[in-house]
Amino acid sequence: MLVVEDARSLRDLICEALTKFGCTVLSAREGPEALRIVKERQTTIDLLLTDCRYARNERPGSCKEVRLLCPGTKILYMTGYSGEVLRLTC
């Protein structure tokens, strides 16, 4: 699993919780770092857990680019926002 979250404390909490449940977890602060991890991995990444803001990013390292490299990767979007932000980003 690859967790992409820019808030370090939240990223660390998510990774710690998932690890306690037996998941192998990689983490990245932002898209370009996530893309580098995907390119360097020798195996597929089963799940990308990411913020909705990252999901709509069309710059290098976006979810779209991860999907091109690992077509089987599932993507789970998360956000701390609601309402208008969700309609525009996810």
PyMOL commands that set and color helices and strands:
alter all, ss='L'
color gray80, all
select helices_A, chain A and resi 8-20+31-40+52-55+63-69+84-89
alter helices_A, ss='H'
color red, helices_A
select strands_A, chain A and resi 2-4+26-28+47-51+74-78
alter strands_A, ss='S'
color yellow, strands_A
deselect
rebuild
show_as cartoon
